[in-house]
């Protein structure tokens, strides 16, 4: 009987795939929630597949209803506690845009973000008192960077050099 013995390299590669980084078909949400988030009260995060056009017209109440009665678009719902840092791995379908929504008691600004295809393997999200702030602009594909606005170009004012005392007299 002729057996082929595999060396350690394939096993190491498999272990790295399973243990390291994000598995294909998953996105890791790293959520930083300072103590003052949502006035110190826990809040729901809901992750769901969305049509980008529909996403822009959905109301807060429409999304909040999906926590109580989830439909097939809901991928995951979790409670976020103020004063914590959580890494949440979400299994995502191929070829889908994903919305990450935070249900603040009193939203004050952005309460959800859109992740377009191709989905990033990870997203850093920082929660504020009543809104979210992320390390990437919502809706940008992975690897794309938001460009800050360009500073206006201005010329320095022209000023004459001071004259030495007595330079006028000749």
C-alpha positions as a printed Julia matrix, in Angstrom:
170×3 Matrix{Float64}:
   0.0     0.0    0.0
   1.43    3.36  -1.05
   0.5     6.23   1.24
   1.31    9.82   0.5
   2.13   11.7    3.64
   1.37   15.41   3.72
   3.85   17.68   5.36
   2.89   20.31   7.95
   2.4    23.11   5.39
  -1.19   22.18   4.35
  -2.21   21.8    7.99
  -0.69   25.15   8.91
  -2.49   26.81   5.99
  -5.8    25.27   7.07
  -5.29   26.38  10.68
  -4.45   29.92   9.54
  -7.6    30.02   7.42
  -9.79   28.79  10.27
  -8.21   30.73  13.13
  -6.73   33.83  11.62
  -8.5    36.8   10.15
 -11.98   36.66   8.78
 -13.32   33.65   6.95
 -14.63   34.18   3.44
 -18.33   35.03   3.62
 -17.95   36.81   6.94
 -17.48   40.38   8.08
 -16.1    41.23  11.52
 -17.61   44.3   13.17
 -15.33   45.82  15.82
 -17.63   47.99  17.91
 -16.33   50.51  20.42
 -19.08   51.75  22.72
 -17.96   54.41  25.25
 -19.8    54.59  28.61
 -22.0    57.53  27.47
 -23.32   55.7   24.4
 -27.13   55.76  24.28
 -27.2    57.65  27.6
 -25.57   54.62  29.28
 -28.31   52.19  28.22
 -27.9    49.03  26.1
 -29.06   49.24  22.47
 -29.73   46.84  19.63
 -27.56   46.42  16.58
 -29.18   44.75  13.59
 -27.26   43.53  10.52
 -29.27   42.76   7.4
 -29.03   42.45   3.66
 -30.52   45.4    1.8
 -31.18   46.77  -1.62
 -29.14   50.03  -1.69
 -32.09   51.96  -3.18
 -34.49   50.64  -0.54
 -31.95   51.34   2.23
 -32.08   55.08   1.6
 -35.86   55.21   2.05
 -36.31   52.95   5.1
 -37.42   54.6    8.31
 -36.04   54.0   11.78
 -39.36   52.39  12.81
 -39.24   49.99   9.81
 -35.78   48.79  10.85
 -36.64   48.63  14.59
 -39.62   46.37  13.81
 -37.18   43.79  12.36
 -35.69   43.2   15.84
 -39.06   41.97  17.14
 -40.19   40.29  13.91
 -37.1    39.46  11.86
 -37.55   38.67   8.17
 -35.23   36.8    5.79
 -33.05   39.92   5.38
 -31.89   39.88   9.03
 -28.47   38.27   9.36
 -27.88   39.02  13.03
 -29.17   41.1   15.95
 -27.12   41.77  19.07
 -27.33   43.9   22.19
 -24.5    46.44  22.5
 -23.56   47.52  26.02
 -22.1    50.98  26.72
 -18.52   50.95  27.98
 -17.54   47.84  25.99
 -15.54   46.81  22.95
 -17.07   43.93  21.0
 -15.92   41.96  17.97
 -18.93   40.45  16.25
 -18.48   38.09  13.3
 -21.44   38.05  10.91
 -21.95   35.48   8.17
 -22.9    37.34   4.98
 -24.24   36.0    1.69
 -22.33   36.41  -1.55
 -23.24   39.36  -3.75
 -25.19   41.38  -1.21
 -25.07   44.86   0.26
 -25.37   44.92   4.05
 -26.8    47.52   6.43
 -25.55   47.81  10.01
 -28.11   49.69  12.12
 -27.94   50.82  15.74
 -31.24   51.49  17.48
 -30.43   54.4   19.79
 -33.08   55.62  22.23
 -32.72   59.13  20.78
 -30.8    58.97  17.47
 -28.88   62.15  16.75
 -27.29   61.76  13.33
 -26.18   58.58  11.57
 -27.77   55.51  13.14
 -26.98   53.09  10.3
 -24.37   52.47   7.63
 -24.31   50.7    4.28
 -21.58   48.27   3.27
 -21.57   47.83  -0.5
 -19.98   45.05  -2.49
 -17.31   43.93  -2.33
 -17.82   43.72   1.43
 -14.8    44.44   3.62
 -13.54   41.65   5.86
 -13.74   43.96   8.87
 -15.17   47.33   9.85
 -14.31   49.47  12.87
 -17.34   51.24  14.3
 -17.27   53.8   17.08
 -20.55   54.65  18.76
 -21.21   58.09  20.11
 -24.0    59.2   22.47
 -26.74   58.95  19.85
 -25.0    58.19  16.56
 -22.29   56.12  14.89
 -18.94   57.09  13.45
 -16.88   54.68  11.33
 -13.35   54.41   9.98
 -14.69   54.29   6.43
 -17.32   56.28   4.66
 -20.59   54.34   4.4
 -21.16   52.87   0.99
 -17.52   52.83  -0.13
 -16.29   49.5   -1.41
 -13.49   47.78   0.46
 -10.13   49.33  -0.31
 -11.62   52.66  -1.4
 -10.68   55.66   0.65
 -12.7    58.76   1.28
 -10.76   61.82   0.19
 -10.87   64.78   2.56
 -11.97   68.04   1.01
  -9.14   70.0   -0.52
  -8.09   73.13   1.33
  -8.77   76.36  -0.56
  -5.72   77.74  -2.32
  -4.85   81.22  -1.18
  -1.91   83.48  -1.83
  -0.08   85.08   1.04
  -0.66   88.84   1.23
   2.09   90.94  -0.36
   3.81   93.18   2.12
   6.63   95.64   1.41
   9.81   95.21   3.36
  10.28   97.94   5.98
  12.69  100.71   4.99
  15.78  101.28   7.04
  15.78  104.57   8.97
  17.33  107.34   6.94
  17.04  105.47   3.64
  14.78  108.26   2.26
  17.37  111.0    2.67
  19.85  111.52  -0.16
